[in-house]
Structures are given as C-alpha cells and as structure tokens.
Amino acid sequence: MSSVLQGGRRRRRPGVRLARLLVLLAPLAVAAAAFFGLRHEAHNAKPAESAPARGQQVPGATPSPGTAAPDPEQAALAGVDAFHLKFKDPPRAGMVFDVTTGEVLWRRNPLKRTQIASLTKIMTALLVVEQTHSRDRIRIPKDALNYVGSGVGLLPKGRHVTIEALLHGLLLPSGNDAAIALADGVAGSRAQFVQQMNEKAQLLGLRCTHFASPSGIDDRDRSCAADLAALTRIVIAKKRIARIVRKAHAAVRFPIKGGKLYLNSTNPLLRMGYPGTIGLKTGDTDKAGHCLIAVVRHGGRTLAAIVLHSPNPQLQVRRLFAKAFRS
C-alpha cells in the first residue's frame, strides 16, 4: 500500500511529498540559474568596440621592437572628411588632422609622393634628439660651410657648438649648414646619417618616404602627406623639438663675437602672430614648391595642416584651420 489511513484521511509518505515538491520547483531553479548566469556574463563581458571615427586615425607612435609598424597609408584612405574646402589653385597634396587623436579631418592626394624640401629636417631633428643630450657639443666640420640654399651662415669652423644651438639653427631659419653639422656630428658622415633616416622611416612604416640628404636640398628627398602626418605627431611630442618650433625668434648662446646668435623662424603663421601656433616647419625649393606643416592649438584641440607644393601656404592653411576648428 502506498499510504495509510489516519483520522479518515490519506497520509502520504514524507519522501513522496518532497519528491513532488522538487518536481514543482525544478523549472523555477532552472530559470533562476539562467537569469543569474546571463547577468554574470553581462557583468564580465568586454564592452563592445565603439563605432569607427568619422576620419581614420593617423599613426603617431613608434612601434615596439618586434611589432609591426602602423600604416599611415591605410589611415589616410579610410573614413570620410569632416569638411570640404575648394581652392581655386589647390596644393598638390595636403591633410588636416587632430594631433592628439590622429583623426583625419581633410585630405587631398594623401599618398601622392612629391619633393618635400626642408620638411626633411623634421626627420633630422627627430634622429638628433633621440641620440643626443641638449648640452652635448659637436665640432663644426668644413663641409658645413660649403652648403647651398638657406643657412645660419655664422657656423664657426672647427669650434664646438651645442646640439641645442644647432637644432635652433636647423628648425627656425632652416639652416642647411646646421643640418650638415648635425649629421656629421651624430653619425660621422652625411651618408651614414641619411642611411639612419631611411631606416627610421622604414621602422615607422613611412612607405612614401625616401631621404637623400639631411637638409632637403636634394630633389630626391620625397614623401607624402600621409607619412608627414604620422611623422608630425611623433616629432611634436618630443619636448626638445616642441620648445624650439613654437618660437618666432630666438637668441641662443654661440661661440661668435657677442656670444649670441639671433634667429628668426620661417614659419609664416608664427611670423604673423596667428593665434595658437605652436609649430612646425616650412620647405621651399623649385621642384617642391612652397610646403608647410603648421600646428595650431585652439579651444582645447591641437590640429595640424599640411600643404605640399602650395601657391600660398599661409593663406591655405589658415582657411583649412578656420574650417577644421568649426567642424
């Protein structure tokens, strides 16, 4: 018999009642487990990747040893421009980007390889600051006095000059003589220094870029807006360089009569007092035309504009910045 009589009512065994109770509760237990399991997964899940930015980011960091270099070319082609601007006589190539985030805001022929004239000197400056200290001194070689194009013009042959003074001469008046002195002093010869420049370009993934001189006087010094954008982000982050390129004028200690060398920047935005200008470099030869990389900080943002072979770099970058800061 499955049950006994007590007081006229059938009394079920305790084990049977427990079994039936468990049967009733089982679905609830499964549902609760599923609910708390889902909550645990949601709590521990990695956040979803955000949607891609309006413009792709320009690489701007030196890759770690053993890792692949970022790809400026891919970044230059991805995404869409934040604004459009028509020029009656446009630059051969150019780009506007956010220096902090790397977001590309505007581009024109970003992968077009062209002569870059003295924009070459930003790679020269990068190698110098990575291999020297500001108080280091180098001896001015005879070759530095046999330069062509722009120059400091007062380098004392055979005398020792600080790296910092020569960097000012390199980046402000765009001294080709300073470029020769720095290349010889850092690498032993211009040829060895140029080899280092090309090795660095390869390490950084600058596939448009090739150097033939430390100054840019050689028409074989070539690059593109995409590569120069990536290089700009790296160079402007170097404090020794950033402190120099933001100056419209400078007086540096120098072993000449009077003890000081007075230098003026070739940057047209600095010379005209354009608000927020913090760099960077000009370039100008017959084949390269007028070239400019300008960096401006305004309203909490730092933007850079590059124009290559431009009929009027000052006017064109000002128009680009006006649009970019409103975008």
C-alpha positions in Angstrom: 0.0 0.0 0.0 1.3 3.4 -0.8 -0.5 5.1 2.1 -2.1 4.6 5.5 -5.4 5.9 6.9 -5.3 8.4 9.8 -8.3 10.2 11.1 -10.3 9.3 8.0 -7.7 11.0 5.6 -4.9 9.5 3.4 -1.5 10.5 4.7 1.3 10.5 2.1 4.8 9.5 3.0 7.3 12.4 3.6 9.6 11.2 0.8 6.8 11.3 -1.8 5.8 14.8 -0.8 9.4 16.0 -1.0 9.9 14.5 -4.5 6.8 16.1 -5.8 7.9 19.5 -4.3 11.2 19.2 -6.1 9.5 18.5 -9.4 7.4 21.7 -9.0 10.5 23.8 -8.0 12.8 22.5 -10.7 11.6 24.8 -13.5 11.9 27.8 -11.2 15.5 26.8 -10.3 16.5 26.4 -14.0 15.0 29.8 -14.8 16.8 31.5 -11.9 20.1 29.9 -12.9 19.7 31.1 -16.4 18.9 34.6 -15.3 21.8 34.9 -12.9 24.1 33.3 -15.5 23.2 35.9 -18.1 23.7 38.7 -15.6 27.2 37.3 -14.7 28.1 37.1 -18.4 26.8 40.7 -19.0 28.8 41.9 -16.0 32.0 40.3 -17.1 31.7 40.8 -20.9 34.1 43.2 -22.6 32.5 46.4 -23.8 31.7 46.4 -27.5 34.1 48.3 -29.7 32.9 51.8 -30.5 31.9 52.8 -34.0 34.8 53.9 -36.2 35.5 57.6 -36.1 34.5 60.0 -38.8 38.1 60.0 -40.1 40.6 57.3 -39.6 43.4 57.9 -37.1 46.9 58.8 -38.3 49.5 56.6 -36.7 51.9 58.5 -34.5 53.7 56.2 -32.2 57.0 54.4 -32.6 56.3 50.7 -32.8 57.7 48.4 -30.0 60.5 46.1 -31.0 59.2 43.1 -32.8 55.8 44.6 -33.7 54.5 45.8 -37.0 54.7 49.5 -37.8 51.4 51.4 -38.0 50.3 52.1 -41.5 49.9 55.8 -42.4 48.7 54.9 -45.9 45.8 52.8 -44.8 44.8 55.5 -42.3 45.0 58.2 -44.9 42.5 56.5 -47.2 40.0 55.3 -44.5 37.0 57.2 -43.3 35.4 60.4 -44.7 36.4 64.0 -44.4 34.9 66.1 -41.7 34.7 69.1 -44.0 35.2 70.1 -47.6 37.0 73.2 -49.0 37.6 74.2 -52.6 40.7 76.1 -53.7 40.9 78.0 -56.9 44.6 76.8 -57.1 44.8 73.9 -54.7 48.0 72.4 -53.2 49.4 69.4 -54.9 48.7 67.4 -51.8 47.7 68.0 -48.2 46.0 66.9 -45.0 44.4 68.2 -41.8 44.3 66.0 -38.7 43.9 66.1 -34.9 47.4 65.8 -33.4 46.1 64.3 -30.2 43.7 61.7 -31.5 45.1 61.3 -35.0 41.7 61.7 -36.6 41.9 62.8 -40.3 39.6 65.8 -41.0 40.5 66.7 -44.6 42.8 65.2 -47.2 43.9 65.9 -50.8 46.0 63.3 -52.6 47.4 62.0 -49.3 49.5 59.3 -50.9 51.0 61.4 -53.7 54.8 61.2 -53.5 56.4 64.6 -54.0 59.5 66.6 -53.2 59.3 67.9 -49.6 62.3 70.3 -49.5 63.2 71.3 -45.9 60.3 69.4 -44.3 63.1 66.7 -44.5 64.6 68.5 -41.5 61.9 67.2 -39.1 63.3 63.7 -39.5 66.8 65.1 -39.0 65.7 66.7 -35.8 64.0 63.5 -34.6 67.1 61.4 -35.0 69.3 64.1 -33.3 67.1 64.4 -30.2 66.9 60.6 -29.9 70.7 60.2 -30.0 71.9 63.2 -28.1 71.5 65.3 -25.0 70.8 69.1 -25.1 74.2 70.0 -23.6 76.2 67.8 -26.0 78.6 69.6 -28.3 79.8 68.8 -31.7 82.6 70.2 -33.8 81.7 72.3 -36.9 83.2 70.5 -39.9 84.5 72.2 -43.0 81.7 70.7 -45.1 79.1 72.7 -43.1 80.5 75.9 -44.6 80.1 74.6 -48.1 76.3 74.5 -48.2 73.8 75.8 -50.7 70.4 77.2 -50.0 69.3 78.6 -46.7 71.7 78.6 -43.8 72.6 80.0 -40.4 75.7 81.5 -42.1 77.8 82.0 -39.0 78.9 78.5 -38.0 82.5 78.8 -36.8 84.6 76.1 -38.5 86.4 73.8 -36.0 84.7 75.2 -33.0 82.4 73.2 -30.7 78.8 74.1 -30.6 75.9 72.7 -28.5 73.4 70.4 -30.1 70.6 72.7 -28.8 72.0 75.8 -30.6 72.3 73.8 -33.9 68.8 72.5 -33.5 67.6 76.1 -33.3 69.6 76.8 -36.5 68.1 73.8 -38.2 64.4 74.4 -37.3 64.0 78.2 -37.2 65.9 79.6 -40.2 66.0 76.2 -41.8 69.8 76.1 -41.9 71.2 73.6 -44.4 74.6 74.2 -42.8 73.2 73.2 -39.4 71.8 70.0 -41.0 75.3 69.1 -42.3 76.9 69.8 -39.0 74.4 67.7 -37.0 74.5 64.8 -39.5 78.3 64.7 -39.4 78.4 65.1 -35.6 75.8 62.4 -34.8 76.6 59.7 -37.4 80.1 60.5 -38.5 79.1 61.5 -42.1 76.1 62.7 -44.1 75.9 59.3 -45.9 75.6 57.4 -42.7 73.1 59.8 -41.2 70.9 59.6 -44.4 71.0 55.8 -44.0 69.7 56.2 -40.5 67.0 58.5 -41.7 65.7 55.9 -44.2 66.0 53.1 -41.6 63.9 55.2 -39.3 61.3 55.9 -42.0 61.0 52.1 -42.6 60.7 51.4 -38.9 57.8 53.9 -38.7 56.0 52.4 -41.7 56.6 55.5 -43.9 56.4 53.8 -47.3 56.1 57.0 -49.3 59.2 58.4 -47.8 62.8 58.4 -49.0 65.7 60.7 -47.9 68.8 61.6 -49.8 70.1 64.5 -47.6 69.7 65.7 -44.0 68.5 69.1 -45.2 66.0 68.5 -48.1 68.1 70.4 -50.6 68.2 67.2 -52.7 65.2 66.7 -55.0 65.3 63.0 -54.2 64.0 63.8 -50.7 60.4 62.7 -51.1 57.4 61.9 -49.0 53.6 62.2 -49.0 51.0 64.0 -46.7 50.1 60.7 -45.0 53.7 59.9 -44.0 54.3 63.5 -42.9 51.2 63.5 -40.8 52.4 60.4 -38.9 55.9 61.9 -38.5 54.4 65.2 -37.3 52.6 63.5 -34.4 55.8 61.8 -33.3 58.1 64.9 -33.6 55.7 67.4 -31.9 55.6 65.1 -28.9 59.4 65.5 -28.4 59.8 68.3 -25.9 63.2 69.4 -27.1 61.7 69.9 -30.6 58.4 71.4 -29.5 60.1 74.0 -27.4 62.0 75.3 -30.4 59.4 75.2 -33.2 57.0 77.3 -31.3 59.4 80.3 -31.3 59.1 83.1 -33.8 62.5 84.4 -32.7 65.3 83.1 -30.5 68.7 84.2 -29.2 71.0 81.2 -28.4 74.5 81.1 -27.0 77.0 80.7 -29.7 80.8 80.8 -30.0 80.9 84.0 -32.1 81.6 87.6 -31.3 78.9 88.9 -28.9 78.3 85.3 -27.6 74.7 85.1 -29.0 73.2 84.0 -32.3 69.8 85.7 -33.2 67.5 83.5 -35.3 64.1 84.0 -36.9 61.6 81.3 -37.8 60.5 80.8 -41.4 57.0 79.7 -40.2 54.6 82.3 -41.8 52.0 81.7 -39.1 54.4 82.5 -36.3 55.8 85.5 -38.1 52.3 87.0 -38.5 51.3 86.1 -34.9 48.5 83.6 -35.9 46.8 82.7 -32.6 47.7 79.3 -31.1 50.5 78.5 -33.5 53.0 76.0 -31.9 55.0 74.8 -34.9 56.2 73.2 -37.2 58.3 73.6 -40.4 58.5 75.1 -43.9 60.1 73.8 -47.1 60.8 75.6 -50.3 62.7 74.5 -53.5 61.9 74.9 -57.2 60.7 71.4 -57.6 59.0 71.0 -54.2 57.3 74.4 -54.4 56.1 76.0 -51.2 55.5 73.5 -48.4 54.3 73.9 -44.9 53.4 71.8 -41.8 51.6 74.1 -39.3 50.4 73.1 -35.9 47.8 75.2 -34.0 46.2 74.8 -30.6 42.8 76.4 -30.1 39.8 75.7 -27.8 41.4 72.6 -26.2 42.2 71.0 -29.6 45.6 70.7 -31.4 45.3 70.4 -35.2 47.9 70.2 -37.9 47.6 71.2 -41.5 50.0 70.0 -44.3 50.1 71.6 -47.7 52.7 70.5 -50.3 53.5 72.5 -53.4 51.1 75.2 -52.5 50.8 78.6 -54.2 50.2 80.3 -50.9 50.8 78.1 -47.8 49.9 80.8 -45.3 46.6 81.6 -46.8 45.6 78.0 -47.5 46.4 76.6 -44.0 44.6 79.5 -42.4 41.5 78.6 -44.5 41.9 75.0 -43.6 42.2 75.7 -39.8 39.1 78.0 -39.9 37.0 75.2 -41.4 38.6 72.5 -39.2 38.1 74.2 -35.8 34.4 74.7 -36.7 33.9 71.2 -37.8 
